[in-house]
Amino acid sequence: MDSTIGSQLESCKPANGILGCPSDATLGRHVARRLVEIGVKDVFTVPGDFNLTLLDHLIAEPGLKNIGCCNELNAGYAADGYARSRGVGACVVTFTVGGLSIINAIAGAYSENLPVICIVGGPNTNDYGTNRILHHTIGLSDFSQELRCFQTVTCYQAVVNHLEDAHEQIDTAISTALKESRPVYISISCNLPGIPHPTFIREPVPFSLTPRLSNKMGLEAAVDATAAFLNKAVKPVIIGGPKLRVAKACEAFVELANACGFPIAVMPSAKGLVPEHHSRFIGTYWGAVSTTFCAEIVESADAYLFAGPIFNDYSSVGYSLLLKREKAVVVQPNRVVIANGPAFGCILMKDFLQELAKKLNHNATAYENYQRIFVPDGVPPKSDPKSPLRVNIMFQHIQKMLSGSTAVIAETGDSWFNCQKLRLPEGCGYEFQMQYGSIGWSVGATLGYAQSVPDKRVIACIGDGSFQVTAQDISTMMRCEQKSIIFLINNGGYTIEVEIHDGPYNVIKNWNYTGLVDAIHNGEGNCWTKKVKCEEELLEAIEIATGEKKDFLCFIEVLVHKDDTSKELLEWGSRVCAANSRPPNPQ
């Protein structure tokens, strides 16, 4: 590798022997090339005076497209949505006012193990250490406030204010994001992006990551112990969790499911990571609000393997799951714990599941029990096509829209519960943000996800309260000529909050949402809106959106009663309320 660096430096020398380099061998172009090299084709940005020169150099890179967003929060949400599909996302904002605005979205990406490269245009290098006070700061001569804030929600932070080590800092930050599958923070001084330097030549040192490996002896011991534990069980089950994504173990999970004969379920936050068309898929395990008959099979099992679970208060329905530790094998990305012990570290989930598949006895007992007790979900009672529309009727029709060429984005709220009941066909994408649960996430995430998969049509289910937080970037979807279908569920407030704890603060000012989107459209680009109040109007709107307007951004505002919620939300809300209301323990 040293000889490669040497030869590249030689190529930067002009004939007179003085060190020089091509005009595009700049820090800004190096960042752009690295982003393209790791798979980023679109970067979500908000301009500010500290990042303008950097943006010039990013958009000069042929393989990189600038997506200008309306605000930093949505730019961060868009990078989050993009990373879910592409595997990595990137966003660029300005110093402090931009950085502290985007930090909420970066925290959400951190909670969901998403590698997002968050780049901030920083102060001029000459201002560091001068005791000067700059604009866009909190009025102190110490410029580290933003960095200190990002330290808790990123896995690596780089402050680039010297050209000599910029190459190493940027490459370390990007490689750490990919290796840890977490966001990183890179601050680049505003006067550096356009300056040529020999380390930024067109063909830099190849970017590479050292692969992680399992401890071989530990892997064998963990597999043997787990196989012995599960093979002696009468009716074992396996459940996929959200950490399957970061472990890159979704295919290995399917290999295990195919080999063992156990029924397979999915935790709510892992929906979309486990194939629902699998012959032994039994639904979502979410305690008291699980899909029909799934909880009964999981909680009555004498052994269960959880692959990549997160047991928080939301996924455990206020800590009410009827599970026992002594029956569980918990597989995390780098660790396996069997019942109350033993525990095995330094083991990659992917390797573990693949090896375990070779040693498990085929056992279909639990799935046969599921088949015996299963009764299909009841069909909602028929109503007059012109009577007020019910949410359960709406989602019946959304189900019929799904295919391998669609993807679903579910906003925090009742859409969590209604979308959980959708059965995803093979190839249909699905994303929602359960761990962080930031209301408003879905608008930016829909923008980013749709930008990363132009061959899919994204169907987003967004509540009115959530939409009011981040509505502006509907305009960016239009500018990018996206063709998503957005169902805006207008029920007059924060319904999920109502079911946890009601109060006047959960009621919001009603908007004319279709009128707002029409105003944003302003006759530029392809956008179609429709307000619906009954099933007949909904069917007509869906037919138009999937027919003559199939290449348009379609916005369908659905008016429903304020108390029209899923039964799962009612149950879940009461249990979460009980968990939140526990009195202090005696001191």
VEXGU-211144 format. One record per residue (C-alpha): x, y, z; residue in one letter. Coordinates in steps of 0.001 Angstrom, whole numbers, padded with zeros to 6 digits, always signed. Layout:
// VEXGU-211144
XYZa
...
//
This chain:
// VEXGU-211144
+000000+000000+000000m
+002920+002382+000735d
+004193+001979-002838s
+000718+002832-004117t
+000679+006047-002115i
+004165+006890-003363g
+003250+006420-007003s
+000143+008531-006566q
+002087+011354-004962l
+004558+011205-007860e
+001645+011705-010267s
+000897+015017-008528c
+004330+016497-009289k
+004579+018912-012218p
+007567+018920-014528a
+009540+021399-012417n
+009388+019012-009454g
+007289+021275-007205i
+004488+019341-005536l
+001132+020126-007152g
-002075+018323-008063c
-005069+018488-010416p
-007704+021163-009873s
-010309+018593-008824d
-008006+017000-006225a
-009789+018899-003472t
-011205+017965-000098l
-014746+018613-001315g
-014378+016346-004336r
-012713+013683-002182h
-015735+013625+000153v
-018019+013389-002888a
-016053+010507-004412r
-015990+008609-001135r
-019781+008944-000807l
-020279+007620-004322v
-017807+004805-003653e
-019832+003512-000661i
-023111+003627-002580g
-024532+007101-001928v
-026016+008614-005081k
-028119+011323-003424d
-027151+013652-000593v
-029807+015574+001357f
-028819+019151+002085t
-029826+022532+003470v
-027496+025374+002411p
-025890+027796+004834g
-022930+030150+004523d
-020519+027693+006153f
-021267+024835+003725n
-021815+026580+000370l
-018344+025931-001054t
-018548+022313+000059l
-021905+021951-001718l
-020328+023369-004909d
-017783+020576-004889h
-020274+017849-003995l
-022607+018698-006881i
-019637+018843-009265a
-019222+015076-008792e
-021112+013361-011672p
-022263+010397-009577g
-023777+012480-006780l
-027111+014315-006843k
-027947+017169-004480n
-031440+016953-002933i
-032162+020326-001354g
-034592+019954+001574c
-036817+022532+003240c
-035266+022126+006682n
-032507+020229+008414e
-034783+017901+010379l
-036322+016566+007171n
-032885+016277+005552a
-031867+014017+008435g
-035074+011981+008217y
-034523+011637+004463a
-030982+010343+004996a
-032471+007877+007528d
-035037+006625+004991g
-032380+006448+002275y
-030038+004404+004491a
-032783+001859+005213r
-032876+000898+001552s
-029434+001802+000227r
-027466+000713+003295g
-025972+004163+003928v
-027202+007768+003691g
-025681+011251+003830a
-026778+014778+004698c
-025044+018174+004710v
-026025+021199+006833v
-024400+024337+008194t
-022711+024946+011540f
-024694+024825+014826t
-028032+026261+013631v
-028112+023461+011061g
-026354+020866+013170g
-028525+021292+016238l
-031619+021257+014022s
-030709+017940+012381i
-029554+016254+015583i
-032995+014816+016414n
-033045+012910+013127a
-029473+011697+013684i
-030446+010443+017152a
-033272+008464+015533g
-030863+006942+013007a
-028519+006030+015870y
-031349+004246+017705s
-032148+002210+014569e
-028522+001294+013728n
-028435+003235+010462l
-025125+004451+008977p
-025778+008111+008162v
-022866+010398+007258i
-023801+013784+008773c
-021544+016508+007360i
-021514+020030+008762v
-019850+023053+007192g
-017750+024505+010009g
-016018+027809+010839p
-013026+029133+008923n
-009796+027519+010124t
-008421+030956+011051n
-011189+031471+013614d
-010291+028497+015815y
-008488+029544+018996g
-008810+033276+018341t
-011388+034058+021042n
-013717+035435+018346r
-017495+035117+018548i
-019169+033857+015370l
-022712+034039+014066h
-024791+030814+014114h
-023302+030011+017534t
-024611+030531+021061i
-022347+033554+021498g
-019288+031889+023015l
-015785+031797+021545s
-015678+028035+022183d
-016913+026358+018978f
-017282+022886+020484s
-020953+023036+021584q
-022199+021280+018463e
-019487+018615+018620l
-020304+017844+022263r
-023986+017431+021404c
-023220+015003+018569f
-020881+012877+020682q
-023805+011072+022318t
-025712+010282+019088v
-022878+009357+016699t
-020255+006631+016889c
-017406+008814+015576y
-016762+012548+015268q
-014216+014244+012996a
-013451+017981+013052v
-011540+018682+009850v
-009643+021969+010013n
-006283+020905+008556h
-005751+019570+005039l
-002828+017370+006052e
-004910+014846+008022d
-008314+015462+006385a
-008028+012371+004167h
-007441+010101+007157e
-010159+011720+009287q
-012824+011461+006583i
-011959+007880+005666d
-011933+006836+009325t
-015315+008448+009910a
-016944+006802+006892i
-015447+003379+007602s
-016561+003604+011249t
-020135+004411+010173a
-020207+001330+007941l
-018489-000915+010470k
-020616+000134+013442e
-023803+000761+011413s
-024329+004054+013227r
-024271+007741+012227p
-021025+009732+012244v
-020385+013480+012440y
-017915+015259+010150i
-017300+019005+010485s
-015376+020564+007576i
-014050+024112+007860s
-015680+026359+005263c
-012385+027526+003687n
-010983+024032+002998l
-013251+022227+000452p
-011836+023954-002646g
-008120+023743-001873i
-006199+021072-003866p
-003987+018672-001939h
-002021+015611-003138p
-003948+013204-000893t
-007172+014030-002762f
-006181+012788-006213i
-008807+011281-008506r
-007876+007641-007754e
-007188+007570-004007p
-006024+004631-001939v
-008797+002008-002322p
-011416+002175+000411f
-011668-001082+002328s
-013086-002478+005565l
-011623-005297+007608t
-014303-008006+007825p
-015479-009115+011255r
-015041-012793+012041l
-016574-015107+014617s
-014457-016816+017237n
-014411-020325+015778k
-014305-022287+019046m
-016942-020049+020631g
-019171-020432+017577l
-019004-024231+017737e
-019717-024254+021465a
-022666-021853+021122a
-024183-023834+018257v
-023826-027143+020090d
-025348-025773+023308a
-028242-024105+021465t
-028949-027180+019355a
-029085-029339+022487a
-031431-026827+024141f
-033832-026553+021183l
-033733-030213+020126n
-035052-031360+023491k
-037991-028900+023272a
-041425-030175+022270v
-042817-027066+020562k
-040110-024462+019872p
-040567-021257+017845v
-038247-018628+016351i
-038856-014870+016297i
-037011-012255+014225g
-036070-008920+015775g
-034900-005522+014455p
-031192-006249+014953k
-031374-008685+012010l
-030747-005633+009817r
-027544-004447+011464v
-026305-008058+011697a
-027015-008545+007963k
-028574-011855+008973a
-031996-011786+007281c
-031069-014481+004754e
-029433-016611+007448a
-032640-016352+009502f
-034608-017729+006546v
-032065-020560+006151e
-032661-021494+009786l
-036441-021286+009368a
-036347-023524+006298n
-034231-026134+008055a
-035904-026417+011453c
-039645-026550+010706g
-040459-024189+013608f
-043126-021521+013120p
-041571-018096+012546i
-042853-014804+013909a
-041545-011258+013800v
-041287-008563+016455m
-043188-005393+015476p
-040028-003342+014964s
-038673-006001+012588a
-041623-006083+010198k
-040274-006209+006665g
-037067-008027+007667l
-038684-011485+007783v
-040482-012823+004675p
-044219-012923+005358e
-044841-015168+002355h
-042909-017953+004121h
-045046-021071+004505s
-044625-021126+008308r
-044935-017405+009025f
-047476-016898+011827i
-047472-013096+012188g
-046289-010334+014507t
-045468-011178+018110y
-046364-008089+020171w
-047727-009533+023391g
-051365-008619+023966a
-051597-006809+020611v
-050047-009557+018470s
-051637-010591+015202t
-054251-013313+015552t
-053092-016482+017385f
-049387-015548+017175c
-048963-014704+020876a
-050697-017894+021945e
-048189-020016+020018i
-045111-018032+021091v
-045995-017723+024770e
-047082-021364+025095s
-043849-022650+023526a
-041378-024484+025732d
-038445-022859+023909a
-038086-019764+021746y
-035165-018316+019828l
-035174-014517+019444f
-032806-013282+016713a
-031851-009643+017267g
-034627-008542+019642p
-035114-005192+021374i
-037317-005501+024458f
-038316-001944+025322n
-041493-000654+026956d
-043226-000198+023576y
-042311-003570+022050s
-043127-005291+025357s
-046506-003490+025628v
-045664-001860+028942g
-043500-004805+030098y
-046405-007235+029845s
-044954-010013+027654l
-045581-013509+029027l
-042081-014817+028340l
-039657-016669+030607k
-035921-016227+030437r
-035255-019911+031111e
-037055-020806+027868k
-035260-018273+025652a
-032243-018266+023393v
-031387-014619+022648v
-029128-014043+019654v
-027687-010541+019277q
-025381-009355+016469p
-022237-010455+018363n
-023504-012521+021300r
-025645-015551+022186v
-027297-016136+025570v
-029028-019439+026320i
-031738-019344+029002a
-030171-018179+032293n
-026727-019067+030943g
-024288-019758+029409p
-023437-016714+027261a
-021108-016726+024262f
-019413-013605+022867g
-017508-012750+019681c
-020013-014657+017533i
-021615-013111+014465l
-025352-013697+014239m
-025150-014588+010549k
-022561-017319+011168d
-024433-018615+014188f
-027803-018982+012446l
-026253-020649+009407q
-024387-023202+011525e
-027347-023801+013834l
-029518-024638+010796a
-027287-027666+010179k
-027768-029100+013665k
-031427-028649+014545l
-033882-031516+014305n
-036915-030792+012160h
-039843-030065+014478n
-043176-028771+013157a
-045221-029389+016319t
-045768-025733+017194a
-046736-024873+013633y
-049205-027748+013542e
-050720-026379+016769n
-051019-022990+015094y
-052841-024520+012135q
-055289-026260+014484r
-056279-023117+016375i
-056062-020600+013544f
-059258-018918+012429v
-058976-016203+009755p
-059507-012627+010875d
-063068-011476+010758g
-064110-009365+007808v
-065232-005854+008799p
-068994-005535+008444p
-070184-004159+005149k
-071261-000549+005174s
-072991+001706+002745d
-070310+002823+000241p
-071393+006407+000923k
-071419+006195+004736s
-068480+007714+006693p
-065259+005804+006005l
-063802+003545+008709r
-060055+003024+009126v
-060317-000783+008975n
-062054-000502+005592i
-059334+001820+004327m
-056555-000609+005227f
-058435-003456+003557q
-058067-001562+000309h
-054430-000582+000976i
-053700-004304+001391q
-054914-004898-002173k
-052472-002261-003472m
-049372-004079-002209l
-047007-005972-004491s
-043314-006611-004965g
-043005-003208-006626s
-044346-001265-003632t
-043037-000316-000188a
-044908+000835+002926v
-043827+003649+005259i
-045786+003707+008535a
-045763+006841+010683e
-045660+006753+014479t
-049246+006478+015703g
-052197+004279+014840d
-050539+003529+011482s
-048103+001378+013485w
-050936-000956+014408f
-052934-000873+011202n
-049868-001370+009011c
-048670-004255+011199q
-051719-006182+010040k
-050844-005746+006370l
-049515-008963+004850r
-046458-008056+002797l
-046058-009823-000550p
-042614-011008-001593e
-040386-008039-002402g
-042628-005442-000734c
-040580-003071+001434g
-041668-001901+004874y
-040195+000695+007231e
-041157+002456+010434f
-039305+003981+013358q
-040367+002160+016508m
-037423+002534+018865q
-037188+006344+018614y
-040800+006952+017572g
-040299+010532+016407s
-043619+011977+015262i
-043172+013467+011780g
-040372+011069+010755w
-042312+009575+007866s
-042423+012625+005563v
-038637+012911+005312g
-038211+009128+005399a
-040641+008745+002485t
-038620+011317+000536l
-035341+009503+001222g
-036631+005959+000754y
-038399+006797-002523a
-035275+008530-003816q
-033220+005383-003159s
-035654+002972-004877v
-037129+004760-007917p
-038415+001433-009261d
-040771+001008-006275k
-043890+002985-005485r
-043889+004042-001846v
-047216+004016+000020i
-046984+006206+003120a
-049624+006180+005886c
-049312+009416+007854i
-051486+010903+010591g
-052534+014551+010478d
-050660+015446+013661g
-047438+013930+012365s
-047834+015607+008981f
-048086+019037+010578q
-044569+018609+012011v
-042733+018019+008703t
-045138+018789+005846a
-042823+021130+003916q
-040781+018475+002155d
-043750+017358+000116i
-042339+020088-002130s
-038998+018276-002381t
-040798+015084-003435m
-042362+017095-006278m
-039018+018591-007315r
-037525+015093-007411c
-040461+013851-009544e
-041307+011116-007056q
-044474+009053-007511k
-045329+008014-003943s
-048902+007667-002701i
-049500+009407+000628i
-052587+008559+002664f
-053102+011462+005070l
-055356+010151+007861i
-057229+013174+009179n
-058795+012404+012566n
-058185+015744+014237g
-055336+015052+016636g
-052605+012903+018160y
-054610+009695+018446t
-051778+007563+019850i
-051291+010113+022654e
-055049+010184+023297v
-055038+006435+023987e
-052088+006737+026392i
-053278+009849+028246h
-055901+012225+026893d
-056012+015963+027285g
-056731+019155+025330p
-053110+019225+024135y
-053848+016250+021861n
-056268+018249+019717v
-054736+020106+016776i
-055959+022843+014434k
-057460+021169+011415n
-055934+022042+008053w
-057214+021754+004532n
-054441+019278+003759y
-055227+018780+000085t
-055470+022563-000282g
-052048+022920+001350l
-050459+020369-000985v
-052110+022037-003987d
-050617+025353-002875a
-047163+023760-002529i
-047607+022155-005959h
-048346+025566-007474n
-048721+024074-010947g
-045103+022848-011107e
-044483+019114-011523g
-046780+016122-011368n
-048973+016080-008263c
-052566+014982-007751w
-054670+015385-004608t
-058027+014054-003475k
-060086+014398-000292k
-062217+011318+000533v
-064924+010770+003145k
-066465+007403+002212c
-065479+004037+000760e
-066832+004861-002667e
-064629+007974-002904e
-061616+006037-001579l
-061957+003347-004237l
-062233+005986-006930e
-059122+007764-005611a
-057086+004534-005461i
-058125+003650-009008e
-056960+007036-010288i
-053725+006999-008251a
-052763+003544-009529t
-054073+004168-013052g
-053959+007426-014953e
-051904+009144-012203k
-049477+006283-011634k
-046510+008529-012476d
-047689+011348-010177f
-047125+012109-006542l
-050582+011289-005190c
-051890+012769-001933f
-055141+011299-000619i
-056623+012959+002468e
-058864+010491+004299v
-061355+011991+006759l
-062260+009631+009625v
-063857+009934+013056h
-061516+011113+015821k
-062176+007951+017871d
-061796+005504+014955d
-058742+003546+016103t
-057513-000017+015891s
-058385-002307+018795k
-054645-002935+019175e
-053986+000743+019890l
-056694+000765+022561l
-055107-002236+024316e
-051536-001039+023838w
-052317+002497+024976g
-053869+001348+028242s
-050889-000897+029036r
-048303+001768+028194v
-050286+004240+030306c
-050155+001785+033220a
-046387+001399+032785a
-045864+005179+032646n
-048061+005698+035722s
-046288+003325+038103r
-045747+005074+041448p
-042204+005504+042765p
-040773+002495+044563n
-040545+002928+048346p
-037228+004451+049359q
//
